[in-house]
Amino acid sequence: MATANVTAAAATLEAASALFEVSGTRSALDSRGLHRHWRDARTDTLHDPARWKVQRIGRCVLGGTKPLRHGLL
């Protein structure tokens, strides 16, 4: 699950950044409503940082350490 979350977060941020790169600064206007996608992606990735998940994945794959129970760090 952590691997999927890390991959999805990276893909979401890349897609949102590409959207603004292709459509220009006018896409950030409130009337277009596209800014919310980037904001939602950032909020999701900041709320549940991928770097913690990457550390857990690394410990599991390289060291054989089982992941902690849900909600625990």
All heavy atoms as TSV, in Angstrom:
chain	resi	resn	atom	element	x	y	z
A	1	MET	N	N	0.829	-1.181	0.000
A	1	MET	CA	C	0.000	0.000	0.000
A	1	MET	C	C	0.879	1.252	0.000
A	1	MET	O	O	0.572	2.222	-0.683
A	1	MET	CB	C	-0.920	-0.046	1.218
A	1	MET	CG	C	-1.928	1.026	1.211
A	1	MET	SD	S	-3.021	0.749	-0.188
A	1	MET	CE	C	-4.356	1.731	0.249
A	2	ALA	N	N	1.940	1.224	0.779
A	2	ALA	CA	C	2.826	2.382	0.853
A	2	ALA	C	C	3.487	2.647	-0.498
A	2	ALA	O	O	3.631	3.801	-0.909
A	2	ALA	CB	C	3.890	2.178	1.931
A	3	THR	N	N	3.865	1.589	-1.201
A	3	THR	CA	C	4.480	1.746	-2.520
A	3	THR	C	C	3.500	2.398	-3.490
A	3	THR	O	O	3.873	3.300	-4.249
A	3	THR	CB	C	4.924	0.378	-3.075
A	3	THR	OG1	O	5.776	-0.247	-2.122
A	3	THR	CG2	C	5.652	0.527	-4.387
A	4	ALA	N	N	2.261	1.976	-3.463
A	4	ALA	CA	C	1.240	2.566	-4.331
A	4	ALA	C	C	1.013	4.033	-3.982
A	4	ALA	O	O	0.850	4.873	-4.870
A	4	ALA	CB	C	-0.062	1.788	-4.207
A	5	ASN	N	N	1.008	4.356	-2.693
A	5	ASN	CA	C	0.794	5.740	-2.266
A	5	ASN	C	C	1.918	6.646	-2.724
A	5	ASN	O	O	1.676	7.757	-3.200
A	5	ASN	CB	C	0.636	5.780	-0.746
A	5	ASN	CG	C	0.205	7.138	-0.258
A	5	ASN	OD1	O	1.000	8.063	-0.219
A	5	ASN	ND2	N	-1.062	7.248	0.110
A	6	VAL	N	N	3.151	6.195	-2.594
A	6	VAL	CA	C	4.312	6.983	-3.022
A	6	VAL	C	C	4.264	7.212	-4.527
A	6	VAL	O	O	4.477	8.329	-5.008
A	6	VAL	CB	C	5.621	6.285	-2.611
A	6	VAL	CG1	C	6.824	6.939	-3.273
A	6	VAL	CG2	C	5.781	6.298	-1.102
A	7	THR	N	N	3.968	6.169	-5.283
A	7	THR	CA	C	3.896	6.274	-6.736
A	7	THR	C	C	2.767	7.200	-7.167
A	7	THR	O	O	2.940	8.042	-8.055
A	7	THR	CB	C	3.703	4.880	-7.365
A	7	THR	OG1	O	4.755	4.032	-6.918
A	7	THR	CG2	C	3.701	4.944	-8.872
A	8	ALA	N	N	1.606	7.063	-6.544
A	8	ALA	CA	C	0.465	7.912	-6.887
A	8	ALA	C	C	0.731	9.376	-6.552
A	8	ALA	O	O	0.359	10.271	-7.324
A	8	ALA	CB	C	-0.780	7.424	-6.155
A	9	ALA	N	N	1.365	9.633	-5.433
A	9	ALA	CA	C	1.668	11.018	-5.048
A	9	ALA	C	C	2.611	11.666	-6.051
A	9	ALA	O	O	2.403	12.813	-6.469
A	9	ALA	CB	C	2.276	11.052	-3.651
A	10	ALA	N	N	3.638	10.937	-6.466
A	10	ALA	CA	C	4.587	11.476	-7.444
A	10	ALA	C	C	3.900	11.729	-8.785
A	10	ALA	O	O	4.115	12.778	-9.415
A	10	ALA	CB	C	5.758	10.520	-7.617
A	11	ALA	N	N	3.068	10.799	-9.220
A	11	ALA	CA	C	2.370	10.957	-10.498
A	11	ALA	C	C	1.378	12.112	-10.455
A	11	ALA	O	O	1.251	12.879	-11.418
A	11	ALA	CB	C	1.645	9.661	-10.856
A	12	THR	N	N	0.682	12.271	-9.344
A	12	THR	CA	C	-0.290	13.350	-9.200
A	12	THR	C	C	0.383	14.712	-9.262
A	12	THR	O	O	-0.090	15.616	-9.962
A	12	THR	CB	C	-1.049	13.208	-7.866
A	12	THR	OG1	O	-1.696	11.942	-7.843
A	12	THR	CG2	C	-2.073	14.296	-7.686
A	13	LEU	N	N	1.467	14.862	-8.542
A	13	LEU	CA	C	2.178	16.139	-8.552
A	13	LEU	C	C	2.763	16.441	-9.928
A	13	LEU	O	O	2.737	17.579	-10.388
A	13	LEU	CB	C	3.264	16.151	-7.485
A	13	LEU	CG	C	2.764	16.172	-6.055
A	13	LEU	CD1	C	3.930	16.080	-5.076
A	13	LEU	CD2	C	1.958	17.432	-5.784
A	14	GLU	N	N	3.277	15.424	-10.585
A	14	GLU	CA	C	3.832	15.606	-11.936
A	14	GLU	C	C	2.740	16.026	-12.917
A	14	GLU	O	O	2.933	16.931	-13.734
A	14	GLU	CB	C	4.499	14.311	-12.404
A	14	GLU	CG	C	5.147	14.411	-13.760
A	14	GLU	CD	C	6.351	15.330	-13.785
A	14	GLU	OE1	O	7.020	15.456	-12.748
A	14	GLU	OE2	O	6.617	15.927	-14.839
A	15	ALA	N	N	1.586	15.386	-12.830
A	15	ALA	CA	C	0.482	15.716	-13.733
A	15	ALA	C	C	-0.040	17.132	-13.489
A	15	ALA	O	O	-0.306	17.879	-14.430
A	15	ALA	CB	C	-0.648	14.705	-13.567
A	16	ALA	N	N	-0.180	17.502	-12.234
A	16	ALA	CA	C	-0.668	18.848	-11.912
A	16	ALA	C	C	0.336	19.903	-12.360
A	16	ALA	O	O	-0.055	20.956	-12.896
A	16	ALA	CB	C	-0.929	18.966	-10.413
A	17	SER	N	N	1.615	19.647	-12.175
A	17	SER	CA	C	2.643	20.596	-12.615
A	17	SER	C	C	2.654	20.707	-14.137
A	17	SER	O	O	2.789	21.806	-14.690
A	17	SER	CB	C	4.013	20.165	-12.116
A	17	SER	OG	O	4.057	20.240	-10.718
A	18	ALA	N	N	2.499	19.586	-14.824
A	18	ALA	CA	C	2.466	19.599	-16.292
A	18	ALA	C	C	1.248	20.365	-16.797
A	18	ALA	O	O	1.322	21.069	-17.808
A	18	ALA	CB	C	2.468	18.176	-16.830
A	19	LEU	N	N	0.141	20.253	-16.100
A	19	LEU	CA	C	-1.071	20.985	-16.477
A	19	LEU	C	C	-0.810	22.483	-16.506
A	19	LEU	O	O	-1.155	23.174	-17.473
A	19	LEU	CB	C	-2.203	20.667	-15.498
A	19	LEU	CG	C	-3.472	21.509	-15.639
A	19	LEU	CD1	C	-4.199	21.139	-16.920
A	19	LEU	CD2	C	-4.357	21.315	-14.430
A	20	PHE	N	N	-0.173	22.990	-15.459
A	20	PHE	CA	C	0.123	24.416	-15.406
A	20	PHE	C	C	1.204	24.803	-16.409
A	20	PHE	O	O	1.186	25.887	-16.973
A	20	PHE	CB	C	0.524	24.842	-13.998
A	20	PHE	CG	C	-0.658	24.950	-13.082
A	20	PHE	CD1	C	-0.790	24.103	-11.996
A	20	PHE	CD2	C	-1.646	25.885	-13.314
A	20	PHE	CE1	C	-1.879	24.194	-11.164
A	20	PHE	CE2	C	-2.750	25.976	-12.487
A	20	PHE	CZ	C	-2.866	25.127	-11.408
A	21	GLU	N	N	2.142	23.915	-16.642
A	21	GLU	CA	C	3.209	24.196	-17.605
A	21	GLU	C	C	2.638	24.324	-19.017
A	21	GLU	O	O	3.014	25.216	-19.772
A	21	GLU	CB	C	4.239	23.075	-17.558
A	21	GLU	CG	C	5.482	23.340	-18.375
A	21	GLU	CD	C	6.494	22.229	-18.189
A	21	GLU	OE1	O	6.706	21.791	-17.043
A	21	GLU	OE2	O	7.061	21.806	-19.208
A	22	VAL	N	N	1.716	23.456	-19.368
A	22	VAL	CA	C	1.124	23.455	-20.708
A	22	VAL	C	C	0.110	24.575	-20.892
A	22	VAL	O	O	0.086	25.244	-21.917
A	22	VAL	CB	C	0.456	22.086	-20.997
A	22	VAL	CG1	C	-0.376	22.120	-22.255
A	22	VAL	CG2	C	1.504	21.009	-21.080
A	23	SER	N	N	-0.706	24.814	-19.884
A	23	SER	CA	C	-1.805	25.770	-20.033
A	23	SER	C	C	-1.442	27.191	-19.632
A	23	SER	O	O	-2.224	28.107	-19.872
A	23	SER	CB	C	-3.025	25.288	-19.256
A	23	SER	OG	O	-2.697	25.102	-17.905
A	24	GLY	N	N	-0.303	27.389	-19.011
A	24	GLY	CA	C	0.137	28.744	-18.691
A	24	GLY	C	C	-0.482	29.303	-17.424
A	24	GLY	O	O	-1.237	28.634	-16.723
A	25	THR	N	N	-0.162	30.551	-17.152
A	25	THR	CA	C	-0.589	31.174	-15.900
A	25	THR	C	C	-2.086	31.433	-15.845
A	25	THR	O	O	-2.650	31.511	-14.756
A	25	THR	CB	C	0.147	32.505	-15.687
A	25	THR	OG1	O	-0.082	33.358	-16.800
A	25	THR	CG2	C	1.631	32.279	-15.505
A	26	ARG	N	N	-2.736	31.537	-16.991
A	26	ARG	CA	C	-4.188	31.778	-16.986
A	26	ARG	C	C	-4.960	30.604	-16.395
A	26	ARG	O	O	-6.087	30.759	-15.946
A	26	ARG	CB	C	-4.677	32.066	-18.396
A	26	ARG	CG	C	-4.011	33.327	-18.961
A	26	ARG	CD	C	-4.807	33.921	-20.025
A	26	ARG	NE	N	-5.707	34.857	-19.337
A	26	ARG	CZ	C	-6.752	35.403	-19.890
A	26	ARG	NH1	N	-7.060	35.123	-21.121
A	26	ARG	NH2	N	-7.516	36.236	-19.216
A	27	SER	N	N	-4.348	29.430	-16.381
A	27	SER	CA	C	-5.031	28.265	-15.817
A	27	SER	C	C	-5.185	28.372	-14.304
A	27	SER	O	O	-5.976	27.645	-13.711
A	27	SER	CB	C	-4.277	26.984	-16.174
A	27	SER	OG	O	-3.009	26.986	-15.571
A	28	ALA	N	N	-4.433	29.271	-13.697
A	28	ALA	CA	C	-4.518	29.445	-12.246
A	28	ALA	C	C	-5.662	30.369	-11.843
A	28	ALA	O	O	-5.907	30.555	-10.650
A	28	ALA	CB	C	-3.201	29.987	-11.705
A	29	LEU	N	N	-6.362	30.925	-12.801
A	29	LEU	CA	C	-7.486	31.806	-12.480
A	29	LEU	C	C	-8.602	31.018	-11.794
A	29	LEU	O	O	-8.862	29.861	-12.128
A	29	LEU	CB	C	-8.038	32.448	-13.760
A	29	LEU	CG	C	-7.111	33.405	-14.494
A	29	LEU	CD1	C	-7.755	33.830	-15.823
A	29	LEU	CD2	C	-6.826	34.624	-13.640
A	30	ASP	N	N	-9.256	31.660	-10.854
A	30	ASP	CA	C	-10.363	31.001	-10.149
A	30	ASP	C	C	-11.478	30.594	-11.108
A	30	ASP	O	O	-12.145	29.583	-10.900
A	30	ASP	CB	C	-10.929	31.919	-9.069
A	30	ASP	CG	C	-10.040	31.998	-7.844
A	30	ASP	OD1	O	-9.194	31.097	-7.676
A	30	ASP	OD2	O	-10.182	32.955	-7.066
A	31	SER	N	N	-11.698	31.386	-12.148
A	31	SER	CA	C	-12.782	31.095	-13.088
A	31	SER	C	C	-12.564	29.781	-13.832
A	31	SER	O	O	-13.521	29.135	-14.258
A	31	SER	CB	C	-12.931	32.238	-14.087
A	31	SER	OG	O	-11.743	32.376	-14.852
A	32	ARG	N	N	-11.327	29.344	-13.967
A	32	ARG	CA	C	-11.023	28.089	-14.673
A	32	ARG	C	C	-11.191	26.880	-13.744
A	32	ARG	O	O	-11.488	25.793	-14.192
A	32	ARG	CB	C	-9.597	28.091	-15.217
A	32	ARG	CG	C	-9.247	29.279	-16.037
A	32	ARG	CD	C	-9.487	29.027	-17.468
A	32	ARG	NE	N	-9.200	30.263	-18.203
A	32	ARG	CZ	C	-9.095	30.311	-19.468
A	32	ARG	NH1	N	-9.222	29.227	-20.173
A	32	ARG	NH2	N	-8.873	31.452	-20.062
A	33	GLY	N	N	-10.924	27.056	-12.474
A	33	GLY	CA	C	-11.099	25.983	-11.502
A	33	GLY	C	C	-10.025	24.904	-11.536
A	33	GLY	O	O	-10.168	23.870	-10.895
A	34	LEU	N	N	-8.953	25.127	-12.289
A	34	LEU	CA	C	-7.915	24.104	-12.382
A	34	LEU	C	C	-6.948	24.134	-11.203
A	34	LEU	O	O	-6.325	23.117	-10.897
A	34	LEU	CB	C	-7.127	24.271	-13.685
A	34	LEU	CG	C	-7.936	24.067	-14.967
A	34	LEU	CD1	C	-7.080	24.388	-16.183
A	34	LEU	CD2	C	-8.469	22.652	-15.033
A	35	HIS	N	N	-6.840	25.274	-10.547
A	35	HIS	CA	C	-5.891	25.402	-9.436
A	35	HIS	C	C	-6.220	24.451	-8.293
A	35	HIS	O	O	-5.353	24.037	-7.548
A	35	HIS	CB	C	-5.856	26.842	-8.927
A	35	HIS	CG	C	-7.134	27.265	-8.282
A	35	HIS	ND1	N	-8.263	27.567	-9.019
A	35	HIS	CD2	C	-7.462	27.417	-6.981
A	35	HIS	CE1	C	-9.237	27.900	-8.178
A	35	HIS	NE2	N	-8.776	27.811	-6.942
A	36	ARG	N	N	-7.452	24.076	-8.162
A	36	ARG	CA	C	-7.849	23.210	-7.052
A	36	ARG	C	C	-7.229	21.823	-7.168
A	36	ARG	O	O	-6.969	21.172	-6.162
A	36	ARG	CB	C	-9.357	23.119	-6.919
A	36	ARG	CG	C	-10.032	22.364	-8.021
A	36	ARG	CD	C	-11.571	22.403	-7.830
A	36	ARG	NE	N	-12.223	21.719	-8.901
A	36	ARG	CZ	C	-12.503	20.414	-8.883
A	36	ARG	NH1	N	-12.203	19.690	-7.830
A	36	ARG	NH2	N	-13.098	19.854	-9.899
A	37	HIS	N	N	-6.977	21.353	-8.394
A	37	HIS	CA	C	-6.364	20.045	-8.564
A	37	HIS	C	C	-4.942	20.034	-8.009
A	37	HIS	O	O	-4.541	19.104	-7.314
A	37	HIS	CB	C	-6.363	19.633	-10.038
A	37	HIS	CG	C	-7.734	19.505	-10.600
A	37	HIS	ND1	N	-8.614	18.511	-10.206
A	37	HIS	CD2	C	-8.402	20.256	-11.510
A	37	HIS	CE1	C	-9.750	18.651	-10.846
A	37	HIS	NE2	N	-9.648	19.699	-11.653
A	38	TRP	N	N	-4.195	21.076	-8.323
A	38	TRP	CA	C	-2.829	21.173	-7.804
A	38	TRP	C	C	-2.855	21.327	-6.288
A	38	TRP	O	O	-2.112	20.675	-5.570
A	38	TRP	CB	C	-2.100	22.348	-8.440
A	38	TRP	CG	C	-0.678	22.446	-8.012
A	38	TRP	CD1	C	0.380	21.758	-8.519
A	38	TRP	CD2	C	-0.157	23.242	-6.948
A	38	TRP	NE1	N	1.532	22.090	-7.858
A	38	TRP	CE2	C	1.228	23.002	-6.879
A	38	TRP	CE3	C	-0.712	24.141	-6.049
A	38	TRP	CZ2	C	2.051	23.620	-5.952
A	38	TRP	CZ3	C	0.112	24.748	-5.124
A	38	TRP	CH2	C	1.473	24.492	-5.086
A	39	ARG	N	N	-3.750	22.171	-5.789
A	39	ARG	CA	C	-3.857	22.394	-4.346
A	39	ARG	C	C	-4.248	21.104	-3.620
A	39	ARG	O	O	-3.678	20.771	-2.575
A	39	ARG	CB	C	-4.883	23.490	-4.059
A	39	ARG	CG	C	-4.957	23.879	-2.591
A	39	ARG	CD	C	-6.061	24.884	-2.307
A	39	ARG	NE	N	-7.356	24.272	-2.561
A	39	ARG	CZ	C	-8.263	24.754	-3.414
A	39	ARG	NH1	N	-8.014	25.835	-4.109
A	39	ARG	NH2	N	-9.417	24.143	-3.584
A	40	ASP	N	N	-5.189	20.358	-4.180
A	40	ASP	CA	C	-5.604	19.101	-3.558
A	40	ASP	C	C	-4.459	18.088	-3.545
A	40	ASP	O	O	-4.269	17.370	-2.561
A	40	ASP	CB	C	-6.803	18.504	-4.296
A	40	ASP	CG	C	-8.073	19.318	-4.076
A	40	ASP	OD1	O	-8.092	20.178	-3.172
A	40	ASP	OD2	O	-9.045	19.085	-4.822
A	41	ALA	N	N	-3.693	18.050	-4.620
A	41	ALA	CA	C	-2.551	17.131	-4.686
A	41	ALA	C	C	-1.513	17.502	-3.636
A	41	ALA	O	O	-0.971	16.630	-2.950
A	41	ALA	CB	C	-1.932	17.156	-6.084
A	42	ARG	N	N	-1.214	18.773	-3.507
A	42	ARG	CA	C	-0.235	19.221	-2.512
A	42	ARG	C	C	-0.724	18.930	-1.098
A	42	ARG	O	O	0.035	18.486	-0.252
A	42	ARG	CB	C	0.050	20.720	-2.664
A	42	ARG	CG	C	0.820	21.081	-3.885
A	42	ARG	CD	C	2.199	20.474	-3.925
A	42	ARG	NE	N	3.009	20.917	-2.825
A	42	ARG	CZ	C	4.060	20.274	-2.340
A	42	ARG	NH1	N	4.437	19.136	-2.864
A	42	ARG	NH2	N	4.747	20.746	-1.339
A	43	THR	N	N	-2.003	19.187	-0.842
A	43	THR	CA	C	-2.552	18.930	0.488
A	43	THR	C	C	-2.454	17.448	0.830
A	43	THR	O	O	-2.060	17.080	1.942
A	43	THR	CB	C	-4.020	19.387	0.559
A	43	THR	OG1	O	-4.075	20.782	0.276
A	43	THR	CG2	C	-4.616	19.122	1.925
A	44	ASP	N	N	-2.777	16.594	-0.130
A	44	ASP	CA	C	-2.730	15.152	0.108
A	44	ASP	C	C	-1.307	14.689	0.398
A	44	ASP	O	O	-1.081	13.899	1.315
A	44	ASP	CB	C	-3.283	14.410	-1.101
A	44	ASP	CG	C	-3.324	12.917	-0.874
A	44	ASP	OD1	O	-3.818	12.497	0.192
A	44	ASP	OD2	O	-2.866	12.178	-1.755
A	45	THR	N	N	-0.341	15.188	-0.364
A	45	THR	CA	C	1.030	14.731	-0.162
A	45	THR	C	C	1.664	15.321	1.093
A	45	THR	O	O	2.518	14.696	1.707
A	45	THR	CB	C	1.918	15.059	-1.373
A	45	THR	OG1	O	1.884	16.466	-1.616
A	45	THR	CG2	C	1.446	14.313	-2.602
A	46	LEU	N	N	1.248	16.505	1.486
A	46	LEU	CA	C	1.798	17.095	2.706
A	46	LEU	C	C	1.156	16.499	3.956
A	46	LEU	O	O	1.787	16.418	5.004
A	46	LEU	CB	C	1.613	18.615	2.703
A	46	LEU	CG	C	2.459	19.363	1.677
A	46	LEU	CD1	C	2.074	20.834	1.658
A	46	LEU	CD2	C	3.924	19.196	1.952
A	47	HIS	N	N	-0.091	16.094	3.834
A	47	HIS	CA	C	-0.803	15.514	4.971
A	47	HIS	C	C	-0.225	14.144	5.344
A	47	HIS	O	O	-0.178	13.775	6.505
A	47	HIS	CB	C	-2.289	15.389	4.646
A	47	HIS	CG	C	-3.078	14.690	5.699
A	47	HIS	ND1	N	-3.333	15.249	6.930
A	47	HIS	CD2	C	-3.631	13.469	5.730
A	47	HIS	CE1	C	-4.019	14.398	7.658
A	47	HIS	NE2	N	-4.226	13.310	6.957
A	48	ASP	N	N	0.203	13.403	4.344
A	48	ASP	CA	C	0.717	12.052	4.554
A	48	ASP	C	C	2.032	11.926	3.787
A	48	ASP	O	O	2.064	11.360	2.692
A	48	ASP	CB	C	-0.306	11.040	4.047
A	48	ASP	CG	C	-0.018	9.637	4.516
A	48	ASP	OD1	O	0.828	9.468	5.415
A	48	ASP	OD2	O	-0.638	8.712	3.987
A	49	PRO	N	N	3.119	12.473	4.336
A	49	PRO	CA	C	4.379	12.571	3.591
A	49	PRO	C	C	4.900	11.236	3.060
A	49	PRO	O	O	4.956	10.236	3.777
A	49	PRO	CB	C	5.359	13.139	4.621
A	49	PRO	CG	C	4.508	13.808	5.643
A	49	PRO	CD	C	3.231	13.016	5.683
A	50	ALA	N	N	5.277	11.257	1.795
A	50	ALA	CA	C	5.774	10.055	1.132
A	50	ALA	C	C	7.131	9.633	1.685
A	50	ALA	O	O	7.462	8.449	1.663
A	50	ALA	CB	C	5.866	10.290	-0.371
A	51	ARG	N	N	7.907	10.573	2.187
A	51	ARG	CA	C	9.251	10.207	2.656
A	51	ARG	C	C	9.197	9.200	3.799
A	51	ARG	O	O	10.077	8.364	3.935
A	51	ARG	CB	C	10.045	11.447	3.049
A	51	ARG	CG	C	9.547	12.164	4.269
A	51	ARG	CD	C	10.443	13.363	4.600
A	51	ARG	NE	N	9.948	14.058	5.742
A	51	ARG	CZ	C	9.090	15.063	5.708
A	51	ARG	NH1	N	8.654	15.501	4.550
A	51	ARG	NH2	N	8.681	15.635	6.807
A	52	TRP	N	N	8.163	9.265	4.635
A	52	TRP	CA	C	8.018	8.272	5.709
A	52	TRP	C	C	7.712	6.907	5.117
A	52	TRP	O	O	8.200	5.884	5.583
A	52	TRP	CB	C	6.939	8.674	6.677
A	52	TRP	CG	C	7.258	9.907	7.454
A	52	TRP	CD1	C	8.487	10.483	7.641
A	52	TRP	CD2	C	6.334	10.721	8.155
A	52	TRP	NE1	N	8.383	11.608	8.403
A	52	TRP	CE2	C	7.058	11.785	8.739
A	52	TRP	CE3	C	4.964	10.689	8.336
A	52	TRP	CZ2	C	6.470	12.776	9.496
A	52	TRP	CZ3	C	4.379	11.676	9.105
A	52	TRP	CH2	C	5.132	12.697	9.679
A	53	LYS	N	N	6.881	6.896	4.083
A	53	LYS	CA	C	6.528	5.636	3.444
A	53	LYS	C	C	7.744	5.038	2.744
A	53	LYS	O	O	7.953	3.833	2.780
A	53	LYS	CB	C	5.387	5.849	2.471
A	53	LYS	CG	C	4.084	6.169	3.164
A	53	LYS	CD	C	2.970	6.255	2.172
A	53	LYS	CE	C	1.643	6.614	2.762
A	53	LYS	NZ	N	1.438	6.580	4.138
A	54	VAL	N	N	8.547	5.874	2.105
A	54	VAL	CA	C	9.755	5.390	1.429
A	54	VAL	C	C	10.701	4.759	2.451
A	54	VAL	O	O	11.307	3.711	2.195
A	54	VAL	CB	C	10.444	6.529	0.649
A	54	VAL	CG1	C	11.798	6.105	0.125
A	54	VAL	CG2	C	9.558	6.997	-0.494
A	55	GLN	N	N	10.818	5.367	3.622
A	55	GLN	CA	C	11.668	4.791	4.674
A	55	GLN	C	C	11.131	3.429	5.118
A	55	GLN	O	O	11.895	2.484	5.310
A	55	GLN	CB	C	11.743	5.732	5.868
A	55	GLN	CG	C	12.560	6.977	5.612
A	55	GLN	CD	C	12.515	7.930	6.796
A	55	GLN	OE1	O	11.904	7.658	7.826
A	55	GLN	NE2	N	13.169	9.074	6.640
A	56	ARG	N	N	9.830	3.331	5.282
A	56	ARG	CA	C	9.229	2.058	5.696
A	56	ARG	C	C	9.449	0.982	4.642
A	56	ARG	O	O	9.752	-0.164	4.963
A	56	ARG	CB	C	7.728	2.232	5.930
A	56	ARG	CG	C	7.407	3.017	7.151
A	56	ARG	CD	C	5.915	3.065	7.346
A	56	ARG	NE	N	5.569	4.230	8.126
A	56	ARG	CZ	C	4.380	4.782	8.137
A	56	ARG	NH1	N	3.419	4.291	7.416
A	56	ARG	NH2	N	4.139	5.838	8.884
A	57	ILE	N	N	9.267	1.354	3.374
A	57	ILE	CA	C	9.472	0.402	2.281
A	57	ILE	C	C	10.922	-0.076	2.282
A	57	ILE	O	O	11.204	-1.264	2.154
A	57	ILE	CB	C	9.104	1.041	0.928
A	57	ILE	CG1	C	7.603	1.338	0.871
A	57	ILE	CG2	C	9.513	0.132	-0.226
A	57	ILE	CD1	C	7.204	2.265	-0.260
A	58	GLY	N	N	11.851	0.862	2.423
A	58	GLY	CA	C	13.273	0.517	2.446
A	58	GLY	C	C	13.635	-0.404	3.592
A	58	GLY	O	O	14.391	-1.368	3.413
A	59	ARG	N	N	13.099	-0.125	4.764
A	59	ARG	CA	C	13.381	-0.993	5.921
A	59	ARG	C	C	12.846	-2.402	5.694
A	59	ARG	O	O	13.476	-3.385	6.073
A	59	ARG	CB	C	12.759	-0.403	7.175
A	59	ARG	CG	C	13.500	0.783	7.715
A	59	ARG	CD	C	12.924	1.214	9.068
A	59	ARG	NE	N	13.356	2.564	9.351
A	59	ARG	CZ	C	12.543	3.603	9.506
A	59	ARG	NH1	N	11.240	3.440	9.439
A	59	ARG	NH2	N	13.015	4.804	9.747
A	60	CYS	N	N	11.689	-2.479	5.069
A	60	CYS	CA	C	11.068	-3.789	4.822
A	60	CYS	C	C	11.846	-4.566	3.765
A	60	CYS	O	O	12.151	-5.741	3.952
A	60	CYS	CB	C	9.625	-3.589	4.390
A	60	CYS	SG	S	8.724	-5.130	4.109
A	61	VAL	N	N	12.168	-3.902	2.663
A	61	VAL	CA	C	12.842	-4.588	1.554
A	61	VAL	C	C	14.298	-4.912	1.890
A	61	VAL	O	O	14.762	-6.027	1.667
A	61	VAL	CB	C	12.764	-3.730	0.262
A	61	VAL	CG1	C	13.635	-4.304	-0.840
A	61	VAL	CG2	C	11.330	-3.601	-0.198
A	62	LEU	N	N	15.022	-3.944	2.427
A	62	LEU	CA	C	16.448	-4.145	2.667
A	62	LEU	C	C	16.762	-4.846	3.981
A	62	LEU	O	O	17.690	-5.639	4.055
A	62	LEU	CB	C	17.176	-2.796	2.628
A	62	LEU	CG	C	17.109	-2.055	1.296
A	62	LEU	CD1	C	17.745	-0.687	1.424
A	62	LEU	CD2	C	17.744	-2.858	0.195
A	63	GLY	N	N	15.996	-4.527	5.017
A	63	GLY	CA	C	16.317	-5.074	6.326
A	63	GLY	C	C	15.392	-6.151	6.820
A	63	GLY	O	O	15.634	-6.758	7.860
A	64	GLY	N	N	14.299	-6.375	6.106
A	64	GLY	CA	C	13.360	-7.391	6.537
A	64	GLY	C	C	12.498	-6.976	7.714
A	64	GLY	O	O	11.787	-7.785	8.295
A	65	THR	N	N	12.553	-5.697	8.088
A	65	THR	CA	C	11.762	-5.187	9.207
A	65	THR	C	C	10.312	-5.063	8.773
A	65	THR	O	O	10.009	-4.426	7.770
A	65	THR	CB	C	12.277	-3.801	9.647
A	65	THR	OG1	O	13.656	-3.910	9.947
A	65	THR	CG2	C	11.516	-3.282	10.840
A	66	LYS	N	N	9.419	-5.675	9.518
A	66	LYS	CA	C	7.996	-5.589	9.172
A	66	LYS	C	C	7.506	-4.158	9.394
A	66	LYS	O	O	7.924	-3.489	10.337
A	66	LYS	CB	C	7.190	-6.547	10.019
A	66	LYS	CG	C	7.433	-7.993	9.655
A	66	LYS	CD	C	6.449	-8.882	10.359
A	66	LYS	CE	C	6.675	-10.304	9.906
A	66	LYS	NZ	N	5.519	-11.111	10.061
A	67	PRO	N	N	6.587	-3.705	8.519
A	67	PRO	CA	C	6.031	-2.361	8.694
A	67	PRO	C	C	5.267	-2.246	10.016
A	67	PRO	O	O	4.698	-3.221	10.502
A	67	PRO	CB	C	5.076	-2.202	7.525
A	67	PRO	CG	C	5.351	-3.328	6.596
A	67	PRO	CD	C	6.057	-4.372	7.364
A	68	LEU	N	N	5.272	-1.048	10.572
A	68	LEU	CA	C	4.524	-0.795	11.799
A	68	LEU	C	C	3.035	-0.851	11.507
A	68	LEU	O	O	2.597	-0.688	10.373
A	68	LEU	CB	C	4.896	0.569	12.362
A	68	LEU	CG	C	6.357	0.722	12.777
A	68	LEU	CD1	C	6.638	2.167	13.134
A	68	LEU	CD2	C	6.662	-0.170	13.958
A	69	ARG	N	N	2.258	-1.049	12.552
A	69	ARG	CA	C	0.812	-1.066	12.402
A	69	ARG	C	C	0.312	0.287	11.933
A	69	ARG	O	O	0.943	1.311	12.163
A	69	ARG	CB	C	0.157	-1.441	13.716
A	69	ARG	CG	C	0.424	-2.888	14.056
A	69	ARG	CD	C	-0.157	-3.299	15.376
A	69	ARG	NE	N	-1.361	-2.599	15.750
A	69	ARG	CZ	C	-1.754	-2.432	16.998
A	69	ARG	NH1	N	-1.041	-2.917	17.982
A	69	ARG	NH2	N	-2.866	-1.794	17.273
A	70	HIS	N	N	-0.829	0.300	11.294
A	70	HIS	CA	C	-1.437	1.520	10.755
A	70	HIS	C	C	-1.507	2.623	11.823
A	70	HIS	O	O	-1.941	2.370	12.932
A	70	HIS	CB	C	-2.833	1.230	10.219
A	70	HIS	CG	C	-3.505	2.436	9.669
A	70	HIS	ND1	N	-3.096	3.018	8.494
A	70	HIS	CD2	C	-4.525	3.172	10.140
A	70	HIS	CE1	C	-3.864	4.064	8.270
A	70	HIS	NE2	N	-4.733	4.181	9.232
A	71	GLY	N	N	-1.083	3.807	11.452
A	71	GLY	CA	C	-1.173	4.960	12.351
A	71	GLY	C	C	-0.006	5.136	13.266
A	71	GLY	O	O	0.070	6.114	14.011
A	72	LEU	N	N	0.936	4.211	13.276
A	72	LEU	CA	C	2.095	4.310	14.133
A	72	LEU	C	C	3.341	4.591	13.311
A	72	LEU	O	O	3.486	4.111	12.209
A	72	LEU	CB	C	2.308	3.006	14.906
A	72	LEU	CG	C	1.160	2.541	15.796
A	72	LEU	CD1	C	1.486	1.178	16.377
A	72	LEU	CD2	C	0.896	3.536	16.900
A	73	LEU	N	N	4.245	5.386	13.851
A	73	LEU	CA	C	5.497	5.661	13.150
A	73	LEU	C	C	6.649	5.027	13.893
A	73	LEU	O	O	6.682	4.877	15.043
A	73	LEU	CB	C	5.739	7.167	13.041
A	73	LEU	CG	C	4.827	7.855	12.057
A	73	LEU	CD1	C	5.112	9.346	12.056
A	73	LEU	CD2	C	5.038	7.313	10.671
